[in-house]
Amino acid sequence: MQHLITTSDFTKDEIIELFDDAKMFRDLQSSECLKGKLIVTLFFENSTRTRSSFEIAAKRLGAEVVSLDVGSSSRSKGETIFDTVANINAMKPDAIVIRHSECGLPESLKEHVNCPILNAGDGYNAHPTQALLDLFTILDHFNDDVEGKKVAIVGDVKTSRVASSDSKLLPRFGIEPIFVAPDHFKSEDESVRQVTLLSEVIDEIDVVMSLRTQLERHSQVYYTSMQEYAKDYCITKDTFGNRNLILLHPGPVNRNIDIDDEMLLDPRSKVLQQVSNGVAVRMAVLKKLVK
């Protein structure tokens, strides 16, 4: 039985095969390949995009989906997450999709289940399906010719599970991640090149990935307002100029903080394409792990 806790759970060849399926699923038409299967989603953190993307992906494959409101039931009665998952496992689902604020929790649940665990985000540790859809979007745009490409990941990289997962996955395909952040948002990962301002690398990169500043994950207040942060880190048309770059964002976008309104409408913005690709990639992941 195979799980998806981090992107390292899939070999490079497995990812390429996964993307072949995702290309077929990209029209987002329904399939019956998981008919009769049951997928349970457990989201201990708020989510709109990832949760709905997984659920739509499962339903388009013909699976049934049970979405459990664990936040207001089991935990309020004193049940541990391990008991919750063990009880769900006893009901014999075919996969469990989980998001939790605790780093490493999905990994620790593997011994409590008899079905695949799919990590939909654990703290600031990992978000493997987001990294996969990001890579898929980049490969698609550059017709798989990505060797030597550079991606500037801009913003709160310190607490971003997206930055963490992307920085581990992209180099396996010859893509160099570069973290762009103010000192207090810089990562402790010394394997990734880091700069303070996007202007330092704007003429050598191919992709800009903007991140949401996750103030809820910081114990200290660094800015009097988000507009203060945006002065240096909001992506605008002036930032891009006439450069042939593409713009990504894992969502949700803080408009005019992460990216301004005009730039979101620019054809170089692939933010909504990421959303569509996310369903296709998650369909492929579910097919691989559940079928």
Salt bridges, closest charged atoms under 4 A:
GLU14 OE2 - LYS288 NZ 3.05
ASP21 OD2 - LYS287 NZ 3.11
GLU45 OE1 - ARG161 NH1 3.02
GLU45 OE2 - ARG217 NH2 3.92
GLU55 OE2 - ARG51 NE 3.40
GLU107 OE2 - LYS110 NZ 3.09
ASP140 OD1 - ARG26 NH1 2.82
ASP144 OD2 - LYS23 NZ 3.92
ASP156 OD2 - HIS218 NE2 2.86
ASP183 OD1 - LYS186 NZ 3.18
ASP203 OD1 - ARG243 NE 2.75
GLU204 OE1 - LYS150 NZ 2.83
GLU204 OE1 - ARG193 NH1 2.84
GLU216 OE2 - ARG212 NH2 2.97
ASP258 OD2 - HIS249 NE2 3.06
ASP261 OD1 - ARG255 NH1 2.85
ASP266 OD2 - LYS237 NZ 3.49
ASP266 OD1 - ARG268 NE 2.91
